[in-house]
Structure formats: structure tokens, C-alpha cells
């Protein structure tokens, strides 16, 4: 199984804890509606000004806080996540709020939707840092680019770091910004064996300049780049980008 599919185990813990979202489970939000990335999405929507009934895809939607927020603004929203538990919780959260959102279990690296030019906007609410390998990241960004309409926007917020050698928390981070965590031999997800231990990659934390390069190489036009200090780790930041598929 793909390494990032291990998020299913994470969302089982969220559900068991009787919290409604990852941010609540991690104590980064006191309520479903007060999700971590909300302030940036408000700023992004104010800048982009999507028309009423614009179509938005939320990748790595988790239990749906951002997707519900978009739907409450009058947009037509789809949300995808590799975790079945997260999607089931998202469907419940949307139903409780009287919102009509199409949630599905899917993988942006190999998404089942084969069409193009479908969405006015795609949002990444902390998904890309869970995609570690270059081939997977290229596949994800290519899918996002294809799914957007000409002139459509990609809005992302993701973890970033300037100096990977400063990492001092759980696991070990290599020079590419890939975070490796020790796992058991019978762990069902992709893993490697070195230094007499089994390891699974769980995050890719890149520099802002490296992520800007990724976006530009995909073909996006950059309209805004910024960083905000991480609330927990002093040498980390959240990379924020608003970029656009060329209109012609």
C-alpha cells in the first residue's frame, strides 16, 4: 500500500477520539469551523473572487472543514481523500450542516477523474506535504493543472522549512526534506530498510523556493507567495501560494 494511505490509521484515531477534524484532534482548533487554514482561504477567496456556483475541488479534504466552508460561501464543492474514514466523517459533517458536497475516496496522484478543465479552483489544505516522492508530487500537480479550467486557480498551504538539518522532532529528516519514521516490519505500507530498522516516509517539507519551482515547472502562473510562522515549531513555516493556470 502507498505510504500516504497510512492516513487511514490517523483518521481512525480522530474518529475514536470523538473529535470532528484533524485540527481539533491535534488541538490546533477549538471547533470544526475554526480550522487551521481558514484565515488564508478567506484572504485567497477575497483576492480571487470566484463567481457564485464556481466549482471547487478540495484535495486531501480530511473530514471536510474547508469543503464545508466553501459550500457555505455558495460554491459547488467536491472533496477527495485517500482515507475512507475521513470521507465518511466528512459526509456526516456536511449532512449535519445541511450542505450538499460530493465527497469520494480518491488519490490526487492517480485520480479516477480523467477529464480536464472541470474546476474553477483547486485547494490544497495541507495535502502536498504528505506526498513525498518526486514522481508522486509531479503526478499530483499535473492532475491539479489538468483538472483546472483555463484561468482557474490553485490555492495551497503546506509545511515548509529552509534548513532540514534543524529538524529535531520525531523521526529523521533527510536533505530532501523527507521525514522518515520508524515502523514495524509487518507494517502494510511502503517502507524501506536501513540501519537495521524499517522506515516509512510520512512528510516532504521543502523550502519555499523549491516549491515555487515545482509550481512553475508544472505550468502555473504565480500570483501570490508567502509564509507564516508555524505555531508549534520555530524553524518551520507554512508556505502559501495562489497560482493560476494560464487563461489561454
C-alpha positions as CSV (number, residue, x, y, z in Angstrom):
1,X,0.0,0.0,0.0
2,X,1.2,3.5,-0.7
3,X,2.9,5.3,2.2
4,X,0.3,8.1,2.2
5,X,-2.5,5.7,2.6
6,X,-1.4,5.3,6.2
7,X,-3.5,8.4,6.9
8,X,-6.4,6.0,7.2
9,X,-4.9,4.9,10.6
10,X,-4.7,8.5,11.6
11,X,-8.3,9.2,10.9
12,X,-9.4,6.1,12.7
13,X,-7.8,7.8,15.8
14,X,-9.6,11.0,15.1
15,X,-12.9,9.2,14.9
16,X,-12.2,7.3,18.1
17,X,-11.4,10.5,19.9
18,X,-14.9,11.9,19.2
19,X,-13.4,15.0,17.5
20,X,-14.7,16.1,14.2
21,X,-11.5,17.1,12.4
22,X,-7.7,16.6,12.3
23,X,-7.2,20.2,13.7
24,X,-9.4,19.5,16.7
25,X,-7.6,16.2,17.3
26,X,-4.3,17.9,17.2
27,X,-5.6,20.8,19.4
28,X,-5.0,23.3,16.6
29,X,-8.7,24.3,16.5
30,X,-11.4,24.6,19.2
31,X,-14.2,23.8,16.7
32,X,-14.8,22.2,13.3
33,X,-15.4,25.7,11.7
34,X,-12.2,27.2,13.1
35,X,-9.9,25.1,11.1
36,X,-6.2,25.9,10.8
37,X,-6.1,27.3,7.3
38,X,-9.4,29.3,7.3
39,X,-7.8,32.7,7.5
40,X,-5.7,32.1,4.4
41,X,-8.7,30.8,2.5
42,X,-10.7,33.9,3.3
43,X,-7.8,36.0,2.0
44,X,-7.5,33.9,-1.1
45,X,-11.2,34.0,-1.9
46,X,-11.3,37.8,-1.4
47,X,-8.4,38.0,-3.9
48,X,-9.7,35.6,-6.5
49,X,-13.4,36.5,-6.1
50,X,-14.8,33.3,-7.7
51,X,-18.3,33.6,-9.2
52,X,-21.2,32.2,-7.3
53,X,-21.6,28.5,-8.1
54,X,-18.0,28.1,-9.1
55,X,-16.7,24.6,-8.9
56,X,-14.0,23.9,-6.3
57,X,-12.1,20.7,-5.6
58,X,-10.6,20.2,-2.2
59,X,-7.7,17.7,-2.3
60,X,-6.8,15.9,0.9
61,X,-10.1,17.2,2.3
62,X,-9.9,15.1,5.5
63,X,-13.2,15.3,7.4
64,X,-14.3,18.3,5.3
65,X,-13.8,21.6,7.3
66,X,-12.5,23.5,4.3
67,X,-15.0,21.9,1.9
68,X,-17.9,22.8,4.2
69,X,-16.6,26.4,4.4
70,X,-16.5,26.6,0.6
71,X,-20.0,25.2,0.3
72,X,-21.3,27.7,2.8
73,X,-20.0,30.5,0.6
74,X,-22.2,29.2,-2.3
75,X,-19.7,27.2,-4.3
76,X,-20.2,23.7,-5.8
77,X,-17.7,21.6,-3.9
78,X,-16.1,18.2,-4.4
79,X,-13.7,16.7,-1.8
80,X,-11.3,13.8,-2.1
81,X,-9.1,12.0,0.4
82,X,-7.3,8.6,0.4
83,X,-8.8,7.8,3.9
84,X,-12.2,6.1,3.8
85,X,-12.8,7.0,7.4
86,X,-12.1,10.7,6.8
87,X,-14.6,10.7,3.9
88,X,-17.3,9.0,5.9
89,X,-16.8,11.6,8.6
90,X,-16.8,14.4,6.0
91,X,-20.1,13.2,4.7
92,X,-21.6,13.2,8.2
93,X,-20.2,16.7,8.9
94,X,-21.7,18.1,5.7
95,X,-25.1,16.4,6.3
96,X,-25.3,17.9,9.8
97,X,-24.8,21.3,8.3
98,X,-27.3,20.8,5.5
99,X,-24.6,21.1,2.8
100,X,-24.6,19.2,-0.5
101,X,-21.0,18.3,-1.1
102,X,-19.7,15.4,-3.2
103,X,-17.0,13.5,-1.2
104,X,-15.2,10.5,-2.5
105,X,-12.2,8.3,-1.7
106,X,-9.7,9.1,-4.3
107,X,-6.0,9.8,-4.8
108,X,-4.8,13.0,-6.5
109,X,-1.6,11.2,-7.6
110,X,-3.7,8.8,-9.7
111,X,-7.2,10.4,-9.6
112,X,-10.1,8.5,-11.2
113,X,-11.4,11.6,-13.0
114,X,-9.9,11.5,-16.5
115,X,-11.4,14.7,-17.8
116,X,-9.9,18.2,-17.9
117,X,-11.0,21.8,-17.4
118,X,-13.5,20.9,-14.8
119,X,-12.8,23.2,-11.8
120,X,-12.6,26.9,-11.3
121,X,-10.4,26.4,-8.2
122,X,-8.5,23.6,-6.5
123,X,-7.5,23.9,-2.9
124,X,-4.7,22.0,-1.1
125,X,-5.4,22.2,2.6
126,X,-2.2,20.7,3.8
127,X,-2.1,17.7,1.4
128,X,1.1,18.2,-0.6
129,X,3.4,17.8,2.3
130,X,2.0,14.2,2.7
131,X,3.2,13.4,-0.8
132,X,6.9,12.8,-0.6
133,X,8.4,11.2,-3.7
134,X,9.2,13.4,-6.8
135,X,7.2,11.2,-9.1
136,X,4.1,11.3,-6.9
137,X,4.4,15.1,-6.5
138,X,4.7,15.6,-10.2
139,X,1.7,13.4,-10.8
140,X,-0.4,15.3,-8.2
141,X,0.5,18.7,-9.6
142,X,-0.1,17.6,-13.2
143,X,-3.6,16.3,-12.2
144,X,-4.4,19.5,-10.5
145,X,-3.3,21.5,-13.6
146,X,-5.3,19.3,-15.9
147,X,-8.5,19.4,-13.8
148,X,-8.5,23.2,-13.7
149,X,-10.2,25.3,-16.3
150,X,-8.1,27.8,-18.2
151,X,-7.6,30.7,-15.9
152,X,-8.5,28.6,-12.9
153,X,-6.7,28.9,-9.5
154,X,-4.7,26.6,-7.3
155,X,-4.6,27.7,-3.7
156,X,-2.2,25.8,-1.4
157,X,-0.9,25.9,2.1
158,X,1.7,23.4,3.2
159,X,4.6,22.9,5.6
160,X,8.0,24.3,4.7
161,X,11.5,24.5,6.1
162,X,14.6,26.4,5.0
163,X,17.2,24.2,6.7
164,X,16.4,20.5,7.0
165,X,19.3,19.9,9.4
166,X,17.4,21.8,12.1
167,X,14.7,19.1,12.3
168,X,14.7,17.8,15.9
169,X,11.3,16.3,16.4
170,X,10.0,12.8,15.8
171,X,11.7,10.7,13.1
172,X,14.6,11.8,10.9
173,X,14.6,14.2,8.0
174,X,16.9,13.8,5.1
175,X,18.4,16.6,2.9
176,X,15.4,16.5,0.5
177,X,13.1,17.3,3.4
178,X,11.6,13.8,3.5
179,X,10.7,12.8,7.0
180,X,11.2,9.1,7.9
181,X,9.5,7.4,10.9
182,X,10.4,4.1,12.2
183,X,7.8,1.4,11.7
184,X,7.4,-2.3,12.4
185,X,8.4,-5.0,9.8
186,X,4.7,-6.1,9.3
187,X,3.5,-2.5,8.7
188,X,1.4,-2.8,5.5
189,X,2.5,0.5,3.9
190,X,5.5,1.2,1.7
191,X,8.7,1.2,3.7
192,X,12.5,0.8,3.4
193,X,15.1,-1.0,5.5
194,X,18.3,0.7,6.6
195,X,20.4,0.9,9.8
196,X,18.7,-2.4,10.8
197,X,15.3,-0.7,11.1
198,X,12.2,-0.3,8.9
199,X,11.3,3.3,8.0
200,X,8.3,4.9,6.2
201,X,8.3,8.4,4.7
202,X,5.5,10.5,6.2
203,X,6.2,14.1,5.1
204,X,8.0,16.1,2.5
205,X,8.9,19.5,3.9
206,X,10.6,21.6,1.3
207,X,11.9,25.2,1.1
208,X,9.6,27.9,-0.3
209,X,11.9,28.4,-3.3
210,X,11.8,24.6,-4.1
211,X,8.0,24.6,-4.0
212,X,7.8,27.7,-6.2
213,X,10.0,25.9,-8.7
214,X,7.7,22.9,-8.7
215,X,4.6,25.1,-9.4
216,X,6.3,27.0,-12.2
217,X,7.6,23.8,-13.8
218,X,4.0,22.4,-13.8
219,X,3.0,25.5,-15.8
220,X,1.3,27.6,-13.1
221,X,1.5,31.4,-13.1
222,X,2.3,32.6,-9.6
223,X,0.1,35.4,-8.3
224,X,1.0,35.3,-4.6
225,X,3.6,33.6,-2.4
226,X,4.0,34.0,1.3
227,X,5.0,32.2,4.5
228,X,3.6,32.3,8.0
229,X,5.4,31.1,11.1
230,X,4.4,27.7,12.3
231,X,2.6,27.9,15.7
232,X,4.5,25.0,17.2
233,X,8.0,24.8,15.7
234,X,10.1,27.9,15.5
235,X,12.2,26.8,12.5
236,X,9.1,25.8,10.4
237,X,6.7,27.8,8.4
238,X,3.5,27.4,6.4
239,X,4.1,28.1,2.7
240,X,1.2,29.7,1.0
241,X,0.6,30.1,-2.7
242,X,-2.1,31.4,-5.1
243,X,-1.3,30.4,-8.6
244,X,-3.2,30.2,-11.9
245,X,-3.5,28.0,-14.9
246,X,-2.8,30.3,-17.9
247,X,-6.1,31.6,-19.3
248,X,-5.0,30.9,-22.9
